[in-house]
Amino acid sequence: MARHKAGGWEKAVEMQDLKNILVSPWPYRTIRICIGLLFVWAGLVKLTNTEGFAEIISAYDLVPESLLVLVAISLPALELIAGLGLIFDVRCSLCIILGLLVMFVFVLWFGILKDLDIDCGCFSPADLREHGTLRSALYQDLGMISVVFYLFWWRRVVRPFSQKAFASNHYHEI
């Protein structure tokens, strides 16, 4: 019986450690910067080969031919700008990243439903060969969405609490 209680206490300590990690600013900063760098990299790769990216977009048959070049330039530029914004914690950048990821999920889902055997367009033309299928790209994007939700949670719940605690501690020191 005592062993069971010790196990429960150890689990409580582990849960407290997990809670401390989740509310710490370091995972928030690290994840935010990593996602931002990922979007910067993806945007830069696509901007260096806009013709190739336009061909990938065309294969999905979702954008009119007359808008392909505009989309092939503006979408990676938006990824680049939003990624930089996320790195520097600029307001609205996280919302733009979430919007892009949701759009990517719907496009990938469309490709899966149409049984398209094409590059996902995530990074480079070699991406499909290196990482598998549209389905694996879909799962990666869904995983990134869950991480983005953590970032939103941290901003909405933890950051305000941390700022209030800092202000109250600072006030008592004066």
C-alpha positions in Angstrom: 0.0 0.0 0.0 2.8 2.4 0.9 4.4 1.7 -2.4 1.2 2.7 -4.3 1.2 6.0 -2.4 4.8 6.7 -3.2 4.0 6.0 -6.9 1.2 8.4 -6.7 3.4 11.0 -5.1 6.0 10.5 -7.8 3.4 11.0 -10.5 2.2 14.2 -8.8 5.8 15.5 -8.8 6.2 14.5 -12.4 2.9 16.4 -13.3 4.2 19.4 -11.3 7.4 19.3 -13.3 5.5 19.1 -16.6 3.3 22.0 -15.5 6.4 24.1 -14.6 7.9 23.3 -18.0 4.7 24.2 -19.9 4.4 27.6 -18.1 8.0 28.4 -18.4 8.9 31.1 -21.0 11.7 29.0 -22.5 9.6 26.3 -24.3 7.3 29.1 -25.6 10.3 31.1 -26.9 12.0 28.0 -28.3 8.9 26.7 -30.1 8.0 30.1 -31.4 11.4 30.7 -32.8 11.6 27.2 -34.3 8.2 27.5 -36.1 9.2 31.0 -37.2 12.5 29.7 -38.7 10.6 26.9 -40.4 8.3 29.3 -42.1 11.2 31.7 -43.0 13.1 28.7 -44.6 10.0 27.4 -46.4 9.2 30.9 -47.8 12.8 31.5 -48.9 13.1 28.1 -50.6 9.9 28.8 -52.6 10.9 32.3 -53.5 14.1 31.0 -55.0 12.1 28.8 -57.3 8.8 30.5 -58.0 8.4 28.8 -61.3 8.7 25.4 -59.7 6.3 26.4 -56.9 3.8 27.7 -59.5 3.9 24.3 -61.2 3.2 22.6 -57.9 0.3 25.0 -57.2 -1.0 24.3 -60.7 -1.0 20.5 -60.1 -3.6 21.0 -57.4 -5.9 22.8 -59.9 -7.2 25.2 -57.2 -5.9 28.5 -58.5 -6.8 30.0 -61.9 -3.9 30.0 -64.4 -3.9 33.8 -64.5 -3.2 34.0 -60.7 -0.5 31.3 -60.5 2.5 33.7 -60.6 0.9 36.0 -58.1 0.2 33.2 -55.7 3.6 31.6 -56.2 5.2 34.8 -55.1 2.8 36.2 -52.5 2.3 33.0 -50.6 6.0 32.3 -49.8 6.5 36.1 -49.2 3.7 35.9 -46.6 5.3 32.7 -45.1 8.6 34.6 -44.8 7.1 37.7 -43.3 4.9 35.8 -40.8 7.9 33.6 -39.9 10.0 36.7 -39.1 7.1 38.2 -37.2 6.8 35.0 -35.1 10.6 35.0 -34.4 10.4 38.6 -33.1 7.0 38.0 -31.4 5.2 40.6 -33.6 1.4 40.9 -33.0 -0.8 38.9 -35.5 2.0 36.8 -36.8 0.8 33.8 -34.9 -2.7 34.2 -36.3 -1.2 34.4 -39.8 0.8 31.2 -39.2 -2.3 29.5 -38.0 -4.3 30.7 -41.0 -1.6 29.4 -43.4 -1.4 26.0 -41.6 -5.2 25.6 -41.8 -5.1 26.5 -45.5 -2.3 24.0 -46.1 -4.3 21.3 -44.3 -7.3 21.9 -46.5 -5.2 21.9 -49.7 -3.5 18.7 -48.6 -6.8 17.1 -47.7 -8.1 18.1 -51.1 -5.0 16.5 -52.7 -5.6 13.3 -50.7 -9.3 13.1 -51.6 -8.4 13.6 -55.3 -5.7 10.9 -55.0 -3.1 13.3 -56.4 0.4 11.9 -56.7 2.2 15.3 -56.5 4.7 17.2 -54.4 3.0 18.8 -51.3 4.7 22.1 -52.0 5.7 22.4 -48.4 9.4 23.2 -49.0 11.0 22.1 -52.2 10.2 19.7 -55.2 12.4 17.0 -53.5 10.1 17.2 -50.4 7.7 14.5 -51.6 10.5 12.0 -52.3 12.2 12.7 -49.0 9.2 12.7 -46.6 6.6 10.5 -48.2 3.1 11.4 -49.2 0.6 14.2 -49.0 -0.8 12.3 -46.0 2.4 12.6 -44.0 2.6 16.3 -44.9 -1.0 16.6 -43.6 0.0 15.0 -40.3 3.0 17.3 -40.0 0.8 20.3 -40.5 -1.8 19.1 -38.0 1.1 18.6 -35.5 2.3 22.1 -36.1 -1.3 23.4 -35.6 -1.3 21.7 -32.1 2.0 23.4 -31.3 0.5 26.7 -32.5 -2.4 26.2 -30.1 0.1 25.7 -27.3 1.6 29.1 -28.2 -1.8 30.7 -28.2 -2.6 29.2 -24.8 0.7 30.4 -23.4 0.0 33.9 -24.7 -3.6 34.0 -23.4 -3.2 32.2 -20.1 0.4 32.2 -18.9 1.8 35.5 -20.2 -0.9 37.7 -18.5 -0.5 35.8 -15.3 3.4 36.1 -15.5 3.1 39.9 -16.1 0.8 40.4 -13.2 3.0 38.3 -10.9 6.1 40.3 -12.1 4.3 43.6 -11.5 3.1 42.6 -8.1 6.6 41.4 -7.0 8.2 44.5 -8.4 5.7 46.7 -6.5 6.5 45.0 -3.2 10.2 45.5 -3.7 9.7 49.3 -3.9 
